[in-house]
Amino acid sequence: MLRPQLTPSNGGSTLLLLGLPSRLSIGRPRRGQILRRVSPEQGSEMPSSSGGAAYSAVAGRADDDGAAVCVVRAVATVKVTVGGFLNSLRPSMAIEAAKDVIRRSLYLELVSCELNADTGQEKRTIRTYVHRVDAAEGDDINYKAGFKFNVPAGFGPIGAVLVTNEHHTELFLEDVKLLPAVAADGDGAAAPLLTIRCKSWIQPKSGAGVTSAKRVFFANKAYLPNQTPPGLQSYRKKDLEHKRGDGRGERKAGDRVYDYDVYNDLGDPDNDAGKVRPVLGGSKQFPYPRRCRTGRPRSTKDPESETRSANIYVPRDEEFSEVKSVQFSLKTLRTVLPAAAPAVQPSTRADHHRSFPSFFVIDKLFEDGVKLPHAGNQLGFLRGAMPRLLRAIRDADLGFSSFFSVDKLLGDGVQLPRDDKLGILRSLLEALRDGLGDQVLRFDKPASFQKDKFAWLRDEEFAREMLAGVNPHAIELIKEFPIKSKLDPTIYGPSDSAITVKVLEEQMGHVMTVAKAMKHKRLFMLDYHDLFLPYVHKTRDLQNTTMYGSRTIFFLTDDGTLRMLAIELTRPASTSQPQWRRVFTPSTNTAIDSWLWIMAKSHVRAHDSGHHELIGHWLRTHCVVEPYIIATNRQLSEMHPIYQLLHPHFRYTLRINALARSALINADGIIEVSFSPQKYSMELSSVAYDQLWRFDMEALPADLIRRGMAEVDPDADHGLKLTIEDYPYANDGLLIWDAIKGWVQTYVSRFYPNDISVTDDAELQAFWTEVRTHGHCDKKNAPWWPKMDSPESLVNILTTIIWVASAQHAAVNFGQYDYGGYFPNRPSIARTNMPVEEPVDAEAFARFLENPDEALRDCFPSLVQATLVMATLDLLSSHSPDEEYLGSLETAPWNDDMTVKEGYRWFSARLKAIEKIINERNKDRRLKNRCDAGMMQYQLLKPFSLPGVTGMGIPNSPSI
């Protein structure tokens, strides 16, 4: 992001606040002259800081002997945190208080943009200590200094500040301001002359594992590498080198090192031989994107794997904020952990596979709830899912006898921070004190259930969700008929589909032939055949799960909706059985056919749920974005304009991905416990990456064209003609795509006027090369990687990255509870085979005939699996109170560059206009896929939202 700057006047003797170019310059004032702040009429007003603790120091003035010295006070603002409050209760904090008394808390050094004209070396920094004073308001603590900066004449523009934390604990530095000393000596209310935005954790100088105690923060002006002021070039280079690390050793909690590794930490072979999992990435068998390296020791029983730990390293600034931690921790403690405990506790394993006794009991989940077995206070499962704040409370040396023994704080009482927004500390302490125990889980009614709890039975709703649900980018146009598999028929059986012309034309009511329907692009398919078929027998070798390869065919009706025509389920050939396949069609002719159709839909729903969670959600957003984050931090300086553009779109992603490896996608994690492929889930994700993922097809227009859902049409809106006009995901998505692209074009054009400016940017080229050769190195030689050789290609690449991280993630994530919270609509697993699968199990078929309702419920997830997935989807669908949304003010550019500011204002206004367009579309009765009786409106791509489960809102990044 860009940040506000300050600019020297033409004479260089005063500080002016102008729009562009902008920086703080200390020139050669005349005898007795001091720096002044220009009035709002003469220059633009500087934004105020967000508050926190302030450290300050004074810079010099004109000496009596006439030597030019400038008077400026430096103020460092430190945010008070709950973790810091807990640390303040420790006896050792007396040492920190003593440091403040002797005025040695933070050490600041001002860095000049210029080199020494005589030596050609960097100018000596201007240094002073700053110290703490009393709190001013809320969670603010003010720090002021009694020392002065003696700024020599001709020091030049201030380009950076170096900060050393002399405390024994980390501090969150909001910003460093330079204030007019005259105002600072008074009430300190004057607007700053220069504000350097920091928003970063500063580790203590004495901290273990910290490789560099001195942090550099650059003034808020973006520079391409070849434009970097001479005095800042070495700082720019060294900061990048520090963030790259040396690739050795185990990373520590306070580090800010970004490096790559394969997914070799999903299994846990040292604790359980049954939890060995293959390494994903680095092989032809299992290619995969790279994750952030932790450097943990290798497993003794499986040297290819990394040992697991409760706390997975991510660079310190990638951690959740405390507000985010509260929201995540409380939901985890109160719903996900209690729901997960019965699935992993040996004493409750007998209940793990128990089905729901009736649909009435399923409905009662939203009224009376379900009582789960006592799980004690053991947090072995999901312990690693507790964010840093919760671990800080657990680990705080406050005299607690155990993790849950916090009654002392709640009973005897402590003085909480005055601005304990949301009751952060008290809520968490209560949850920790109460533990898991006997829990009654109650769930809010999902939006789909509130609208029409029987919608899941209707074919129309099944088909509509392929266009307006949470997995809307799986459906594709049928381009060839008859349908054929690409798998080896000698291994899997005949490649021709059992779906014939006769079957389809009968289901179309003979209103047209298949040939005519193909010509007019009226036939579509949900194809989970070739991807899933190689894993059918592997999955069936596991307990209480099953799988098929499936194809589902849809017909586009005259009113723009889809009609289901047929479902084909296939079991591949094996050494003991031939291939089995059968086509199921909608039928009311007999009760048996009707129930078989319902059960076939349930199997496809389970396939779609697994595909969505493992591929559409995890792989295509969270997983593929992680290498972009690592490459950005390793190769683009924080001064780089593209770093500042991309940075908001990576917020919290590394932490949430690490939590996923800890509790969601790991061996015996939530996915393996609750989804059909179980232990093969992540292998399937790797296969999908190998077969399906390519960067150039992740752009929304390219994805639509690839699936046959659109074609290029220069005269159409967005330059595309949609195959299905009423396709809510595509209709709304293209509005967002164009808005993102318009903003990126404005931004890029400000810094890159021509092709040479792109190709000559060494950092930018290193970033893009590293994305391909390190982050996605298993596909590094693929011919489809776009070249970054022009402003146009740069715009397309950046737009794709931002789209995937923001809008695409929102489209597949924030509707999960609304659509899947009532699990019959989106069961995560199918546990029983179709009763007519050959050779027919006579006993199972008899039970089906006797009670098809029970047979369907036995196929559904068990009570434990369903409640675990419901709790997880509720967590994943929730917006944090500190969410930062696409185009919001929280991530507005900080620079006074008018081109950039105007571009962002347009972007923000355009997103607000898009929200109104979506609202109007949702009221249009002609749009049958988004407006009908009992139908959920399509709101997943509305840009803004309130906190909680809302089914709308586009955060900047995959943060949950």
N, C-alpha and C positions, 0 to 999 in steps of 0.2 A: 504494500500500500504506500501511497505517497503521504507526506507529512508536511505541516506548515513550516515555513522557513523565514529567515530574516535576511535582509539585504543591506549592504553598506550604502551610504549616500554617495553622491558623485565626488564629494570632497574627502570622503573617508574619515571624517572627524566625528560623525554622529551615527547612531544606529537608527535606521528607518525600517518600518514594517511595510514592505511592498509585496506585490504578488509574484513577480518573476523577473530575473532569477532571484533566489532568496537565500541568505545565509547571514550569520553574525560575523562581523568583521571588527577587529580592534585595530584601528589605524594609528595615526599620529595626531592626537588632538593638540590644539594650541595650549600654551601655559594657562592653567587654571580652568580649562574647559573640561566638562564631564559629559558622559553619555546621557542622552535623553530619550524618552519614548515619544514617538510621533503621535499626534492626536488621530482619532479615527478618520477625520477629514483628509489627513495626509497619507494614510496607509490603512491597510486592512487590519481588523481587530484579531488578536490571537485568541484561540479557544482556550478555555480554562481547563485545568487538570481535573481528573476524576476523583481526586482526593486520596487520602492515605496518610502515612507518616511522612513528615518532611524533614530533610536534613539541609542545612544551608551553610554557605560560606561567603565571605565578602572578597571581591576583587578590588584592586587598588585604585588610586586617584593620582592627581598631579602632585609630585613631590615639591617640597619647598625650593629645591635647587633647580626646578624646571624640567627634570626628566619626565617624559610623557608616560603616565600610568593611568589606567582606566578603572573606574569604580563600578564593579558589577558583583552582585551577590549570587552565588549558586545555591539552589534549593533542590534537594533530592527528595522525592515523595515515595514513601514505602507503604505498601498496603498491609494493614493488620489482618491476619488470618486466624481462624480458629486453631489451626495447628500451632501458630505462633503463640496464641493465648495459652494452649496447653503447655508449651515449653516454658512459658513464663511462670508456671506453677512450680517448676523444678527448683531445688535449692541452688543449683549451679548458675541460675540466672542472676544471682547476686554479683557474679563476675561481670556480666554484661552491663548491669546498672553502674558498676564502678567505672567501666570504660566510658559510659556516657558522661559520668561526672567529670572525668579528666579529659573529656572532649576528644575521644579517639574511637569513633564508631564506624564511620565510612571514610574512605580516603578517595578524594576526587582529583583527577588530573585533566586539564583542558589541553586539547591537541590542536595544533595549528594545521591548516590546509597547506601551508607553504613550507618550503625547505629553507634552511639557512643559506642566504645568498653568498656568504663567504666560503662555507665548507661544503655546501651541497648536501648536507646531512639534515635529518629531521631536527626541528627546533625543540629545545628543551620544553617539556610540558610544564604547565603552571599548576602547582599542587597545594592542597590543603586538606586537613581533617575537618569533618563536620560531626556534630554531636546532637543528641536528642534533647528536646524540651517537652513540656507538658502537652497533653492531648488538647486539641482545639475543639473538636466536635466529633460525635459519633465514633467511628473507628480510626480517626485521624490522629497521628502523633507528629508534632512539629519538632524539627531539629534545626538548630541554628549554631553558627560558629563564631568564635571570637577571633579567628585568624583571618588575614587578608591575602587575596591573590595580588601579588605585585606584577602586573602585566606589563612587560617591556614594550617600548615603542616599536611599531611595525610588526607586532606579533602575527598579524594577518587574520583571515577568517578562521573562526573556530569550527573545525570539521568533525570533532568527536570528543567524547569524554571517556576517560578510563576510570573504572570503579573497583575499589578493593573493599571487601566486607571484613572488618576487623572483629565482628562478633563471632561467637562460636556456633551460631545457628544461621540457617539460610534466611534470606530476606527477599521479598518480592518487590522489585523496584519498578514503580509505575513510570516515572519520568525524572528528568533533571531539567530544571529551569534556570535561566539566567535573568535576574531581575535588576532593575535600576537600583543601585545601592541606596540612593536617597529615600526611595519609597520603602525599600526593605528595612532600612533603619527605623522607619516609622511603623505603620501598621502592616506593611507587607501586602497590601491589597492590590497593588498595581499589577497590570497584566504583564506577563513575562516578555522579555526581549527575544528570547529564544527558548523553545521547549524541545527537548530531545526525548521522543517517545521511546521507552525501554520495554516495559511490560515483560519482564523476565526475572527468573529466580537467580539471585546472586549467592553463590556458595561461600561459606566462610573460608578465610585465608588458610586456616588450620585444618580444613575439612579433609578427611581421609578420602583418597581416590580422586581428588580434584587435581587435574593436571595443570591448570592455570588459574591462579587466584585472581588475576587482574582481568576484568571484562572490558571490552570496548563497545561503546554504543555510538553509532555515527549520527551526525546531524541529519535532519530529516529532508535531505535532498537526494534524489535518485541520480546515480551516475552509471553510464556504461563503463566497462573496464578501461577503455582507452581514454575516457574523459575524467578519470579519477584524479583529484588534485595530488600533486607530488607528495605532499606531507602525509597523505592517507594511504598511499599505495601499499606500503609494507604492512599496515594494520589490516587492510582489506585481505591481503594474501595470507597473513598469519591467522586471522580469524577463520578463514576457510580451511586452512590446514588443521587447525584445532578441531573443527567440527568433523573432519574426515577421520581423525584418529589414525592409529597405525595398524589396525586390524588385529591387535593382540590383546590377550587378557580378558578378564571378565569385567563387564561394564558395571559401574557403581550408580547408585540412585541419583546422585547429583550431577552426573556427567551430562554433557551435551554433544555426544559423539553419534554420528549417523554412519552406519555401515550395513552391508548386505549379508544375508545368510539364507540358506535353504530352509524349508519347513521340515526340520528334523526334531521338533519338540512336541509333536502331537501325541506320541506314545509315551508309555511309562514302563519300560521293560524291567527296570530295577525293582519295582514294587510288585509287578504282576506280569508273568510271562504271556498272559492273554492280552496284554495291552501293547504288544509290539505293533508298530505301524510303519509303513514304508516312508522313506524320505521323499518328499515332494519337491521337485526342482533338482536340476543337475544331472538328469538322466533322460534317455530317449523314451524309456517306459513311462516315466511320470514327470513330464515337464511342468513347470509352475513358475509364477512370479516369485520374486524374492521378498523376504521380510527384513525387519530391522534386526541386526545382529545383537545378541546379548553376551556372547562369549562364555556361557555357562559350561562347566565340565562335561565331558562325554560320558555316556552311560557305560558302566562296567560290563553289562550283559549284552549290549548292542552298541558297539563303538561308533556306528554310523549315526546314532541318535544323541541328542543333547539331553542332559538331565533336566528334570522339571523342578520348578521352585514356585513357592506361593506368590512371590512378587516378580513379575516379568519386567525387565528393564525396558523403559522407553526414555529418550532424552527428557530432561527435567521439564522443559517448557512444553512438552507434549502431554503432560498430565492434565487431568480434569481440574477445573476450578472447584472451589469448595461448594459453590451453589450447585454445580453439576454433580459433584460427589454426593451431596445430600439427596438429591432426587434419585440418583442411581442406587445409592446405598440403601435408602429406606425401602424402595420397591424390591430390591434384591433380598433384604432381610425379612421383609414381611410377606412376600409372595413367592419369589423364585426359590429361595432356599428351603422354605417349608415344603413346597411342591416337589423339589428335587430330592429331599432327604429320603422319602420312602423308596425312591428308585434305586438308591445305593446302600441303604442300611440293610445288613444281612437279616436283621430281625423282621423286616417287612417285605422281603423278597417274595414271600408266598402271595402277597396281595398285588404284586407288580403287574400281573397279567389279568387281573380281575376286570371283567367287562362291566359296563353300566347295566343295571338290571332292567332299566326301562328308559324311554325317551323322557318320561316325566322327571326322572332323576337328573337327566342332563339339563332340563329346563330349570330345575331347582338350584343348580350351581349359581344362578343369578339372583336367587332369593334367599334360601337358607344357607347356601354354601355347602362345602363338603368337609367333614372332619378327617384330618390326616392322622396317621399313627404317630405316637410320640417318637421324636427323633433325637431327643436330648439336646445338649448344647455343643454337639460336635460339628465343626464347620470344615471337616476334611474336604468334602465335596464343595466346590465353588469358593474355597477360602481365597484363592487367587483372584476372585472377582471383586474383592473389596478394594475400592480405590484408595488412593494414598491417604486421604483424610481419615477414613475409617481405620486404617492401619495405624495412623498417628495416635488416635485415641486408644487403640488397643495397646500400643507400645509405649505410650507416655509413662514415664517413671513417676507415678503419682501414689505409689504405695498400695495399688490394687493387688489382691492375692491371686486373682485369675483374670482371664480375658473378660468374663461376664460379671465380675465382682465390681460393679460400679455403683452399688447402692449408696456408698459413702457420699458420692457427689450429689446424687439425687435426694438422699435423705438429709444429710447434714447441710448440703447446699454449698455453692460456690458463687462468686461474683462472675456472671457471664459477661462477655463483651457487650458494650452498650448497644451496639448495632447488630444484635444477633438476628439478622434477617432470617425469616422462615423457622426460627427456633432451631438453628443448625445443631448446636451442641446438645441441647436437651433432647431433641428427637432421636438423635443417634444414640445417646447414652441410654435412653429408655429402651430402644430396640435391643441394644447390647445386654442390658440388664435382664430383659424378659426372655431372651434367648428364643429358641424355636418351640420347644415344648409341644403340647397338644394344640394343634392349630386348626381353626375353622377358616377355610379359604372361601371368601365371597368375591365374586367378580361382578364388575359393572356390565350391564347389558351392552353387547356390541351394537353398533348402529344398524347392521343388517338384521339382527334379531329384533331390535325395536321396530324397524320398519315393517318387516314381514318375516316371521320366524319359519314360515313354510317355503320361503323362496328357494331354499336349497334343493327342494324336490323338483322344481320346475326346470325343464330343459332350456327355456328362454333365458333364465338367470345364469345357468351354467355357460351358455354361449356368450351372453353379454359380458361376463367377467373376463373373457378372452380379449375384449376390447377396452374394458373399463375397470378391470380388477387390479390386483397387485402383481400379476405376472403378464402384462399386456404386450410383451415383445417376444412371445413364443409362437404365436399363431403365424401361419404363412400361407401364401397363395399356392394352390396346386398347379404346377407348371407342366407336369407330365402325367399321362395316364396310359396304361395302368401303372400303379404305384409299385416301385421295386426297391428292395433293400440293397444297400451297397456292401453288406457283409458277405463273407465267404459262405456260399451255400453248402459246401462240403462240411462245414463245421456247424452252422446254425440252422440248416434246412433250406427248403425252397425260398427263393428271394421274392417271388411274386406275391403281392398282397392278396388276401382272400376277399378284399372289397372289390366287387365286380360292377360292371355297368348296370347289370340287372338290379342289383341291390340298391344302387344309388337312384336309378330312375324310378323304381318303385317308391322309395322314400320321398322323392321330389313330386310324387303324385302324377308323374308323366307329363308335367307341364313343359318340360324341355328335355332334350337328350343331354347326356354327359358331354358330348362333343360341343354342343351349343353352350352349355354352362361353362366349359373350359374356355371357349372363344370369348365369352363375355365376362370372364373373370368372376365367376360366381361360386367357385368351389375352393374351400380353404381347409387347412389341416393343422391339428396339434400333433406333432410327430415326436413321440418318445420311444420309437421303435429301435433304431440302430444304436442310439446312445445307451439305452438300458439293457438291451437284449444280452450282451456279453456278461452282464452281472446277475442275470436271473437265477442261474443255478447256484452261484456263489451265495447269493442272498438266501435262497431257499435252504441252504445247508445250515443256516442260523436258526434260532428258535423264535417262534411266535412272530414271524414276518414272512412276507412273500413278495413276489414281483413278477411282472410281465413286461414285454415290449408292447407299446400301445400306439395306435393311430386313431385319431378322432376326426371325423369329417363333418364340415359345416357347409350350408348352402346360404348364399346371400339372397334374402327375399326382396321383394319390390319396395317394402317400406324401410329398407336399410338395416334390418336386424338379421342376425344369423339364426338358422334353424339347424339343430343337430340331426344328422342323417344316420351315422353309424359309428360304432366303436369296434375296433379290432384288437383283441388281446392275443398275444403270442407267447408260447413257451418254446424256447429253442430245443433243437435236438440234443440228445446226450448219448452217452455210451449205452444206456439202458432203455431209453425211450425215444420215439420219433418226435419230430416237431408237432406241437399241438397249437392250433389257432382257431379262433371262432369270431364271427362277426355278430355283434349284438345291435339291435335296432329298436327305436322307440315303438312300443306296442301296447295296445289295450285289448288285444284279442284274448289273452289268457292271463290269469294272475301270475303264473310262472314266468311268462315272458316279461311282464311288467316288473316283477321283482328282480329278475336277472338284469334288466336294463338299469335299474337303480343301483344294483351291486357293481355292474360294469362301470357306471359313472363314478362310484366311490373309489374304485381302483384308479381311474384316470385322475381323479382329484388328488389322490395320494401321490401319483406320479408328478402332477403339476406342482404340488406343494414342495416336494423334494427338489424338483428342478428349480423352482423359484428361490428357495432358501440357499441352496448350494451353488447355484450358477447365476441366476438373475440378480440375487441380492449379494451374497458373499463374494463370489468370484468377480463379477462384472462391475462391482462398485468398490467395496472395501479392499479386496485383495489386490486388484490391479492398480489402485491409487497409491498403495504403500510405496512402490518403487519411485513414483513421481515425487513423493515427499522426501524420500532419502536423497534422490539426485538433486532436487532443488536446494536442499540444505548443504550438500557437499560441494556443489559446483557454482551456485549463484550466491554472490555476496548479498548481505542484507541491504546493501546500498543499491543493488541491481533493481531496475524497474520491474522486471518480470518476476523476481522474487516477491516484490511488494504486491504485485497483482495476484499471484497464486497463493500467497501465504494464508489468507482467510479461508481458502477452500481446503485446507489441510488440518483445521482445528480439531483436536481431540482424536483424529483418525488412528494414529499409531497406538494410543491408549486403548481405544475400543477394540482394535484388532488384536492387541495383546490379551485383552480380557476374553475375546472370542477363542483364542488359542488355549486359554486357561480353563474355560468352562463350557464352551459351545461346540467347537469343532474338534475337540481333543478326544482321545480314547475314553470311552464311557461317558462322554459329555452329553449335553442335552440333545444334540443332533443324533448321535449314535443310539441313545436310549429311546428316542421317540420317532425317528424317521425310518422308512422302509429299508434303505440300503445298510443301515446300522454301521458296522465297522468298515464298510466299503464306501461310505459317504464321501470322504475326501478323495479317495481314488477316483470316483466318478467326476468330482470337480476337476481333477487333473486331466482326465480324458476329455472333458468338455473344453478346457483351456487349449488342449492340443488340437482338437478338431474344429473348434468354433471361433475362438477368440482371435481377433486381429484388430490392431489399433485403428486402422482406417475405416473399419466398419462400426466403430463405436459412436461415431457421430450420428445423431438422430436421422438426418436425411439419408445417409448411406445405409443405415440399418433398415429403414423402411423400404428402400429400393431393393436391398439384398433379399428381403423376405417377400418381395412382390407386392407389398402393401402400398407402394407408391411408384410413380414414374416421373421422370423429369419433364416438366412442362413450363417453359419460360413465361407463359401467359397466366399461369395459375398463381394463387397466393403461395408465397414462400418458394416459388419455382418448382413446386411439386403438385401433381394431381394424385390424390389419394384413391386407392382402389375401393375402399369402403369410405364413403363421404362422412358418415357419422361414426368416427373412430376417436372417442374422447381422448385417449392417451396421445394419439398423434396430433389431433386438432389443437389441444392445449399445449402439447410439448413443442410444436413448431413455433408457437408464439414466444415461448420462453427461449427456445434456441436462437431465434432471430434477435431477441433482445440482448442475450448474452453476446452474440456475435457482433452486434452493433456497438456495444460497450467496448469489447476487445479491439475492434477496428479503430475506434477513436483513441484508445490508449496506445496501441502499437504504433499508430501513425505519428503520435507525438514524439516517439523516441527513435523510430526506424523509418527514415524518409525514402530509403531505396534498398535494393538487394544487397549492396555491398555492406551497408550498415548491419545487416543480419549476419552475413557470412563472416564478417570481420570481428564479430563479438565472440571472443574466445570463451568466456564463461557460458554464454548461451549455447554455443556449439558443443561444449564439453557436457553440459546438462543433457542435451538431447542424445548425444552419443552414449552417455552413461545409462540413460533410460533403456536404450536398446541393448547395449552390450553387457550391462550388469543387472539392471532391474528386471529385464525380460530377456535374459541372455539365452534361454532355451529356444527363443525364436529370433535371435539376433540376425540370422542370415536370411530371414524371410524377405521376399522381394517387395512386399506391400508396405513396408515402413515408409512413411512420407519423408521427403527431404525437407530440411529447414533451411531454405535458400532464398527466401523472399519475404517481404512483409505479409503477403497473402498466405503463404504456407504457414508462417508463424501464427497468424490469426486463426487458421483452421485447427492447428494443433492445440493452441491454448483454449479455444472455444470447446473443443472436444473434451479436454481435461476438466474444464470447469463444468461443463454439462454433466459429465459422468459423476463428478464429486457432489454436485448440488441437485439438479432437477431429476436426473435419472435415479439417484439414490432415494430421493423423496418419493418418486412414483412407485418404487417397489418396497418401500419400508413403512411409511406412516399409515398405511391402510391395513396393516397386517392384523391388528386386533379387530377392527371393524368387520373384515371379511372372514378371518379365521378364528376369532374369539368364540363363535359358535361352531365348534369343530366339525359337525356333520357337513357343513358347507365346504370346509377345506381340511379334511383329515390328514394328519401328517404321515400316517402309515396305514397299509392294508395288511391285516394279520392272517387272513384265511384265503385259500384259493377259491375260485369260482366253483360252485357246487356241481357244475356240469363238465368241469375239466376232465379229460380222459387220461388214464382210466378212471372212471367215476368212483369216488369213495361212497359206497352204498350207504354207510351209516351217516356220513355228513349230508348226503343228498336227502336222506329221510328226515333229518333234523330240519333241513331247509324247508321241506314240504310241510312239516308239522308247524314250524314257527319261523317264517321268513324274516319277521321283525327281529327276532333274537339272532338269527344268522347274520343280519346286517350289523347289529351292534357288536357281535363277536369279531366282525371284520374291522370295525372302527378301532381307534386307539383305546387302550385300557383306561380305566379311571385315573391311574397314576400318570400315564403318558399324556392324556388329554389335559389334566390340570397343570402339568409341568409346561406343556407347550402354551397353554392359555396364559399362564403367568409370564412366560418368556415373551410372548407376543405383546402383552400389555406393557412390559418394560420397554421393548424395542420400539413400540409405537408412540412413546411419550416424548413430548418436547420438554427440554429443560427450561427452567425460568430464565437462564442466561443465554438462551439460543440466539444465534446471530443469523439473520435471514438474508437471503439473496437480495441485494439492493438496499439493505437497511442502513440506517445512519451509523450503527455501530462500526461498520466497516467502510464508511465513506473515506475517500482519499484524504490524507492529511496535508498534502501539498497545496500551496496556493497557486499552482499552475492552473490558469483559467481554462485551458483546453481540457485538461483532465477533470477538473471540477464540474465543468459544464457537461462533459460526457457522462459523468456519474449521476448528475442530476437528471439527465435525460433517461438514463437507465432506470433509476429509481421511479421516476414518474411513469415510465413505460410499464414497469411491473405492476404498479398500482392500477393503471388502465387495463392491463391484462386481467387482473383480478375482477374488475367490473365486467369484462367481456365474458369470463367464465361464469360469473353469476347469472348473466343474461342467458347464456347457453343452457344453463341448468333449469331455466324456466320455460324453455322453448319446447312445447308439446310435440313439435314435429321431429325432435331429436329423440327417437325411441330408445336409444341406448343410454340416455342420461335423464330422461324425464318421463316417468310413467307411474302408475299406481303402486305405492309401497316400494318404490325403487330408490336406492341410495344415489344421491347426486354425485357426479364425479368432481371431486374437489382436491385430489391429491397434488395437483400442480398449481393450486392457488398459492401465491408466493408467501403469504404471511399467516401467522397463527398465534393463538394464545398458548400458554404452557399446558401440558397434559396430553391426553389422547384426543385429538381433534380431527384426524383424517385429512389434514391439510397442512400447508406450510412447507417452504423449501429452505432448509438451512443451507448455509454455504458449503458445508462439508459432511461427509459420512461420520457423524459424531455419536451415533447410537446404532 
